[in-house]
Amino acid sequence: MQTNAPQPGRPNGELIWIHATNTERLFALCDVTRRLKTMRPDLRVLCTWEAAMEPTICPTDCDIPFGPFTAETKIEIRQFLDHWTPDVCLWSGGNLRRALIRKLRDRGVMTLWVDMAEEDLPDRRARWLPDQRHHMLGGFSAILAPNQTVADRLIKVGVSAPHISVSGPLRLSATPPDCADSDLDALHESLGSRPIWLAARIELGEIETIITAHRQALRLLHRLLLIVVMDTPQDVIQAKERIQSLGLSIADWELGEEPEEHNQILLCGPEDLGLWYRLSPLTFIGGSLENGAAGHDPLDAAALGSAILHGRGIQHFHGMYARLQNAGAAQAITSAHDLGEAVINLSAPDQAADMALAGWEIVTEGAQVADELIDRLQTLLDDRDTRNIGYART
């Protein structure tokens, strides 16, 4: 448990404690609680993760990004729970702490265990002693197994079958940004059949690679329009200067300019990403060209019907990109030449459409699990209010 810095005070109202054992679970849990907070505006979220995940980035949806949870002793666990007094604990993955689960049960804190793999199931302490794992796992209010194989293993350990649900794996679901229908209709009309591709969340250091790829594609696709969306508004001016120095014609969306036939690039800030994802059948997700970079979430683009290209720097979203690639919804590139070739190859409408459909199927894969988990959390919180379990709040 963190001890170097003073802890913030426990907020009034309902508090959910979520704990993740990998980055993808962290983002998925934060997405679930973000959606839950729209239904329970006074709800607050305490977020912890495994120390092995450091350094990591906690999504802004979490109210209290506490950091690594390292409490192991009974004293450390008691101090943590005394301070935060969570109403519900949502634990994902493995590395279960027997003392913690026992203490949560003793305090009446309703606890859900979700998205565990077979290797996350606790080992039997000693073969010559009675198997006590079912007592520990019985401390969970409910267990949501990702598949029947894990559920069967839990039953074999001694967990009662009604205590277990097979929900599917926990996945980050998309909540794509909105756009004005009037803007989308107007651009569809003005651009007509002109081919388009989008470079989204681009960093300044990626500009030259993007422009080189676009020049390559323009040799075969003379009317091709590239929409460049910078990752931060502050980068738009410098990006414009760099692109102009490379001799390409720009329309500056931030200045109210719309792309004309002679413009080769439409330059934008990040505010209208929902519009550009809907408009473009092909998107390169930026922040990914440098090896080891964190990358950006690709699911909004996939949810809005865009095929996806990306670099190798996708550290925080590796699992998502791997599923998209395996489904044929995304393609990794390693150079400007690769990117230009991919843009040319995917300019055929049927090619991008097939990738977009595969991406949509991946996006919807996690929606059912998220919905079930939200319903479970709503029920637990409502039951707590009804039975007055836990600590009184002011």
C-alpha positions in Angstrom: 0.0 0.0 0.0 1.2 3.5 -0.8 2.6 5.2 2.2 4.9 8.0 0.9 2.2 10.5 0.0 -0.8 11.5 2.1 -4.0 9.8 1.0 -6.9 11.9 -0.1 -10.0 11.8 2.1 -12.7 9.3 1.5 -15.5 11.1 -0.5 -19.0 11.0 0.8 -21.6 8.8 -1.0 -21.2 5.5 -2.7 -17.7 4.3 -3.4 -16.7 1.4 -5.7 -13.2 0.0 -5.4 -11.9 -1.5 -8.7 -8.7 -3.5 -8.9 -7.0 -4.6 -12.2 -4.2 -7.0 -12.8 -3.4 -5.9 -16.3 -3.8 -2.7 -18.3 -6.6 -3.9 -20.5 -8.7 -4.9 -17.5 -8.0 -1.5 -15.9 -9.4 0.4 -18.9 -12.3 -2.0 -19.2 -13.3 -1.6 -15.5 -12.9 2.2 -15.7 -15.2 2.2 -18.7 -17.8 0.1 -16.8 -17.8 2.4 -13.8 -17.9 5.5 -16.1 -21.1 4.2 -17.6 -22.4 3.3 -14.2 -21.8 6.9 -12.9 -24.1 8.2 -15.6 -26.9 6.3 -13.8 -25.6 7.1 -10.2 -24.2 10.6 -10.4 -23.0 10.5 -6.7 -20.9 7.4 -7.2 -17.2 7.6 -6.9 -14.5 5.2 -8.0 -11.3 4.2 -6.3 -8.8 2.6 -8.7 -5.9 0.3 -7.8 -3.7 -2.1 -9.8 -0.9 -4.5 -9.5 2.6 -3.2 -8.7 4.0 -5.1 -11.7 1.9 -2.8 -14.0 3.9 0.3 -13.1 4.3 2.6 -14.8 0.8 2.8 -16.0 -1.8 5.4 -17.0 -5.1 5.4 -15.2 -8.0 6.6 -17.3 -9.5 9.9 -16.3 -12.8 8.2 -15.6 -11.5 7.1 -12.2 -12.1 9.6 -9.4 -9.3 8.3 -7.2 -6.3 6.7 -9.1 -4.8 5.4 -5.9 -2.0 3.4 -7.6 -0.5 -0.1 -6.9 -2.3 -2.0 -4.2 0.4 -3.7 -2.2 -1.3 -4.4 1.2 -0.5 -7.9 2.3 -0.6 -8.0 6.1 -3.7 -7.9 8.2 -2.7 -4.5 9.6 -2.1 -3.0 6.1 -5.4 -4.4 4.8 -7.3 -3.1 7.9 -5.8 0.4 7.5 -6.7 0.5 3.8 -10.3 -0.6 4.4 -10.7 1.7 7.5 -9.7 4.7 5.3 -11.7 3.9 2.2 -14.7 1.8 3.5 -15.7 0.8 0.0 -19.4 -0.2 -0.6 -18.5 -2.6 -3.4 -15.2 -4.2 -4.5 -14.7 -5.3 -8.2 -11.6 -7.5 -8.5 -10.4 -8.6 -12.0 -7.9 -11.3 -12.7 -5.8 -13.1 -10.2 -3.4 -12.6 -7.3 -6.1 -12.9 -4.7 -5.3 -12.1 -1.1 -6.9 -14.5 1.3 -6.7 -12.1 4.2 -8.2 -9.3 2.1 -11.2 -11.4 0.9 -11.8 -12.6 4.4 -11.8 -9.0 5.7 -14.1 -7.8 3.0 -16.6 -10.6 3.8 -16.4 -9.8 7.5 -17.1 -6.2 6.9 -20.0 -6.9 4.6 -18.4 -5.4 1.6 -20.0 -6.9 -1.5 -17.3 -8.2 -3.8 -17.4 -9.3 -7.4 -14.6 -11.4 -9.0 -14.5 -11.1 -12.8 -12.4 -12.1 -15.8 -10.1 -14.6 -14.2 -8.0 -17.1 -16.3 -7.4 -20.7 -15.3 -3.9 -19.7 -14.0 -5.5 -17.1 -11.8 -7.3 -19.6 -9.7 -5.6 -20.0 -6.2 -3.5 -23.0 -5.6 -4.2 -25.5 -2.8 -1.9 -24.7 0.1 -1.0 -28.3 1.0 -2.1 -31.6 -0.3 -2.2 -33.2 3.1 -4.6 -30.6 4.5 -8.3 -30.2 3.7 -8.8 -28.0 0.6 -10.0 -24.6 2.0 -10.2 -22.7 -1.3 -14.0 -22.9 -1.5 -14.2 -21.0 1.8 -12.1 -18.2 0.4 -13.9 -18.0 -3.0 -17.2 -18.2 -1.2 -16.5 -14.8 0.2 -17.3 -13.2 -3.2 -20.8 -12.0 -3.7 -20.7 -13.4 -7.2 -18.1 -14.7 -9.6 -18.3 -13.9 -13.3 -16.2 -16.5 -15.2 -15.0 -15.7 -18.7 -15.8 -19.2 -20.0 -17.2 -22.6 -19.1 -13.8 -24.1 -18.6 -13.0 -21.7 -15.8 -16.5 -22.1 -14.3 -16.0 -25.9 -14.2 -12.7 -25.5 -12.5 -14.3 -23.3 -9.8 -17.0 -25.8 -9.3 -14.4 -28.6 -8.9 -12.7 -26.5 -6.2 -16.0 -26.4 -4.3 -17.6 -23.1 -5.3 -21.4 -23.7 -5.6 -22.7 -23.5 -9.2 -25.3 -20.8 -8.5 -22.5 -18.6 -7.2 -20.9 -18.6 -10.7 -22.0 -17.0 -14.0 -20.4 -17.5 -17.4 -20.3 -13.9 -18.7 -17.5 -14.0 -21.3 -14.2 -12.1 -21.1 -14.0 -8.6 -19.8 -13.4 -6.2 -22.7 -13.2 -2.4 -23.1 -16.4 -1.4 -24.9 -16.6 1.7 -27.1 -18.5 4.9 -26.3 -17.7 6.8 -29.5 -17.8 10.6 -29.6 -20.8 12.2 -31.2 -20.9 14.6 -34.1 -23.4 16.9 -35.7 -25.4 15.2 -38.4 -25.6 18.4 -40.3 -21.8 18.6 -40.5 -21.5 14.9 -41.6 -24.2 15.4 -44.3 -22.6 18.6 -45.6 -19.2 17.0 -45.9 -20.6 13.9 -47.6 -22.2 16.1 -50.1 -19.2 18.4 -50.7 -16.7 15.6 -50.9 -18.8 13.3 -53.0 -16.9 10.3 -54.2 -13.5 11.7 -53.3 -11.4 9.0 -51.5 -10.5 9.8 -47.9 -8.2 8.5 -45.2 -7.7 9.7 -41.7 -4.6 10.1 -39.5 -6.0 10.4 -35.9 -4.3 11.4 -32.6 -1.1 12.4 -34.5 1.9 13.7 -32.6 4.3 16.3 -34.1 7.1 13.7 -34.5 4.8 11.6 -36.8 4.0 14.3 -39.3 6.8 13.6 -41.8 5.9 9.9 -41.9 2.3 10.6 -42.4 3.0 13.1 -45.2 5.5 10.8 -46.9 2.9 8.0 -47.0 0.2 10.4 -48.3 2.5 11.6 -51.1 3.1 7.9 -52.1 -0.6 7.2 -52.2 -1.3 10.4 -54.2 0.7 9.0 -57.2 -2.1 6.6 -57.8 -5.0 8.3 -56.1 -4.8 11.8 -57.4 -7.9 13.1 -55.6 -7.1 11.4 -52.3 -7.8 13.6 -49.2 -5.9 13.1 -46.0 -7.6 14.3 -42.8 -4.9 14.9 -40.1 -6.2 15.2 -36.5 -3.6 16.3 -34.1 -3.5 14.8 -30.6 -3.6 18.2 -28.9 -4.9 21.6 -30.0 -1.6 23.1 -29.2 0.1 21.1 -32.0 -2.1 22.3 -34.8 -0.1 25.5 -35.6 3.3 23.7 -35.7 1.8 20.9 -37.7 0.5 23.3 -40.3 3.9 25.0 -40.7 5.6 21.6 -41.2 3.0 20.4 -43.7 3.2 23.7 -45.7 7.0 23.4 -45.7 6.6 20.0 -47.4 4.7 21.7 -50.2 1.1 20.3 -49.7 -2.1 22.3 -49.9 -4.0 22.5 -46.6 -7.5 23.4 -45.5 -7.4 24.5 -41.8 -10.6 23.2 -40.1 -9.8 25.2 -37.0 -10.0 28.4 -39.0 -13.4 27.4 -40.5 -12.0 26.3 -43.8 -13.5 23.3 -45.6 -11.6 21.2 -48.1 -11.6 22.3 -51.7 -10.8 20.1 -54.6 -7.2 21.4 -54.7 -6.6 20.8 -51.0 -4.7 17.6 -50.3 -4.9 17.8 -46.5 -7.5 18.9 -44.0 -5.9 19.8 -40.7 -7.9 19.5 -37.5 -7.7 19.6 -33.7 -9.0 16.7 -31.7 -12.5 18.0 -30.9 -14.3 16.6 -33.9 -12.9 13.0 -33.9 -16.4 11.6 -34.0 -17.1 13.3 -37.3 -13.9 12.2 -38.9 -14.2 8.6 -37.8 -17.7 8.5 -39.4 -16.5 10.2 -42.5 -13.4 8.1 -43.2 -13.4 4.4 -44.1 -9.7 4.1 -43.2 -7.9 5.4 -40.0 -4.3 5.4 -39.0 -4.2 5.6 -35.2 -1.3 7.9 -34.2 0.9 7.9 -31.1 2.1 4.5 -32.2 5.0 5.0 -34.6 7.6 4.9 -31.8 8.4 1.4 -30.4 7.4 1.2 -26.8 4.9 4.1 -27.0 1.6 3.7 -25.1 -0.6 4.2 -28.1 -4.3 5.1 -28.2 -7.6 3.2 -27.9 -8.7 2.0 -31.3 -12.2 1.0 -30.4 -13.9 4.3 -31.2 -12.7 4.2 -34.8 -13.8 0.5 -35.1 -17.2 1.3 -33.6 -17.8 4.0 -36.1 -17.0 1.9 -39.2 -13.4 2.6 -39.9 -10.7 0.1 -40.8 -7.6 0.6 -38.7 -3.9 1.0 -39.3 -1.3 1.5 -36.6 2.3 1.4 -35.7 4.1 -0.9 -33.2 3.9 1.5 -30.2 0.6 0.2 -28.7 1.9 -0.9 -25.2 -1.2 0.0 -23.2 -3.6 -1.4 -25.8 -1.8 -4.4 -27.1 -4.6 -6.9 -26.4 -7.2 -4.8 -28.2 -5.0 -4.4 -31.3 -4.1 -8.1 -31.3 -7.8 -9.1 -31.3 -8.5 -6.6 -34.1 -5.6 -7.9 -36.1 -6.6 -11.5 -35.6 -10.1 -10.7 -36.8 -8.8 -8.9 -39.9 -9.9 -5.5 -38.7 -6.5 -3.9 -38.2 -3.1 -3.9 -39.8 0.3 -3.0 -38.3 2.7 -0.8 -40.3 6.4 -0.2 -39.7 7.4 2.6 -42.1 6.0 5.4 -44.3 6.3 3.1 -47.3 4.2 0.4 -45.5 1.6 3.0 -44.6 1.4 4.4 -48.1 1.0 0.9 -49.6 -1.7 0.1 -47.1 -3.6 3.3 -47.9 -3.5 2.4 -51.6 -4.5 -1.2 -51.1 -7.4 -0.3 -48.8 -8.7 2.5 -51.0 -11.0 -0.2 -52.7 -14.3 0.2 -50.8 -14.8 -3.5 -50.4 -11.4 -4.0 -48.7 -12.0 -1.3 -46.0 -15.6 -2.4 -45.6 -14.6 -6.0 -44.8 -12.1 -4.7 -42.2 -14.7 -2.3 -40.7 -17.3 -5.1 -40.3 -14.7 -7.3 -38.5 -13.9 -4.4 -36.2 -17.5 -3.8 -35.4 -17.9 -7.5 -34.4 -14.9 -7.1 -32.0 -16.4 -3.9 -30.5 -19.8 -5.5 -29.8 -18.0 -8.6 -28.2 -17.5 -6.7 -24.9 -20.8 -4.9 -24.8 -22.8 -7.8 -23.3 -20.3 -8.4 -20.5 -20.2 -4.7 -19.6 -24.0 -4.5 -19.5 -24.2 -7.6 -17.3 -21.6 -6.2 -15.0 -23.3 -2.9 -14.7 -26.6 -4.6 -13.8 -24.8 -6.6 -11.1 -23.3 -3.5 -9.6 -26.6 -1.7 -9.7 -28.2 -4.6 -7.8 -25.4 -4.8 -5.2 -25.5 -1.1 -4.5 -29.3 -1.0 -4.3 -29.3 -4.1 -2.0 -26.7 -2.3 0.2 -29.0 0.7 0.5 -32.0 -1.5 1.3 -30.2 -3.5 4.0 -28.0 -0.6 5.2 -24.9 -2.7 4.9 -21.5 -1.0 5.5 -20.7 2.4 7.0 -23.0 5.3 7.2 -22.2 8.3 5.1 -23.0 12.0 5.6 
